[in-house]
């Protein structure tokens, strides 16, 4: 029989709080690894943009990223707005990386 707490089921009631926290820690480690991998790619894109004289900000591409993220959430419990907030933060950090990269390459101001 499932254990129930305030209307939520605790998956059979077998895992303890510490077990769930260890699971969260493991997921967080993977998230950090993936975000860093994405950041490295964003840096490389910044190099390519600088070489091509392209601006850091590409609103069309950023809108596409948000649409893709919202579409991918269909099986999750996060609300659309939460996914958008998370991915806007990721996009903002990617912009920062690309801005810094372009400034280093051009020796001055990034191409905005």
C-alpha positions in Angstrom: 0.0 0.0 0.0 1.3 3.5 -0.9 2.1 5.9 1.9 0.3 9.2 1.4 1.3 12.6 2.6 -1.0 15.6 2.0 -2.4 14.0 -1.2 1.0 13.0 -2.6 2.2 9.4 -2.8 5.7 8.6 -1.6 6.3 5.8 -4.1 5.4 2.9 -1.8 6.8 4.8 1.3 10.1 2.8 1.1 12.6 5.6 0.3 13.5 7.9 3.2 14.2 11.6 3.0 18.0 11.0 2.9 17.5 8.6 0.0 15.6 11.2 -2.0 18.2 13.8 -1.2 21.0 11.5 -2.5 19.0 11.1 -5.7 18.6 14.9 -6.0 22.4 15.3 -5.4 23.1 12.8 -8.2 20.7 14.6 -10.6 22.2 18.0 -9.7 25.7 16.6 -10.5 24.4 15.5 -13.9 22.7 18.9 -14.5 25.9 20.8 -13.7 27.8 18.5 -16.1 25.3 19.1 -18.9 25.1 22.9 -18.3 28.9 23.1 -18.4 28.9 21.0 -21.6 26.3 23.5 -23.1 28.4 26.4 -21.9 31.5 25.1 -23.8 29.4 24.8 -26.9 28.1 28.3 -26.4 31.7 29.5 -26.1 32.5 27.9 -29.4 29.5 29.4 -31.1 30.7 32.8 -29.7 34.0 32.2 -31.5 32.2 31.4 -34.7 29.9 34.5 -34.4 32.9 36.7 -33.7 34.7 35.4 -36.8 31.6 36.0 -38.9 30.9 39.4 -37.4 27.5 38.1 -36.1 25.9 39.5 -32.9 25.7 37.6 -29.7 22.0 38.0 -29.5 19.9 35.9 -31.9 16.3 36.3 -30.8 15.0 34.0 -33.4 17.2 31.2 -32.2 16.5 32.0 -28.5 12.7 31.8 -29.3 13.3 28.4 -30.9 15.2 27.1 -27.9 12.3 28.2 -25.6 9.7 26.5 -27.9 11.8 23.3 -28.0 12.1 23.3 -24.2 8.4 23.9 -23.7 7.6 21.1 -26.2 10.0 18.7 -24.4 8.2 19.2 -21.0 5.1 17.5 -22.2 5.9 14.4 -20.0 7.0 16.4 -16.9 5.4 18.1 -14.0 7.0 21.6 -14.4 4.7 24.2 -15.7 5.4 26.0 -19.0 6.3 29.2 -17.2 8.9 27.4 -15.0 10.6 25.8 -18.1 10.7 29.2 -19.7 12.3 30.8 -16.6 14.9 28.1 -16.4 15.8 28.3 -20.0 15.9 32.1 -20.0 18.5 31.8 -17.3 20.5 29.3 -19.4 20.3 31.6 -22.4 21.4 34.6 -20.4 24.5 32.7 -19.2 25.2 31.6 -22.7 25.0 35.2 -23.9 27.4 36.2 -21.1 29.9 33.5 -22.2 29.6 34.6 -25.8 30.0 38.3 -24.9 33.1 37.6 -22.9 34.5 35.4 -25.7 33.9 38.0 -28.4 35.4 40.7 -26.3 38.6 38.6 -25.9 38.8 37.8 -29.6 38.1 41.4 -30.8 40.1 43.0 -28.0 37.2 45.2 -27.1 33.5 45.4 -27.3 31.4 42.4 -28.3 29.1 42.5 -31.3 25.7 43.0 -29.9 
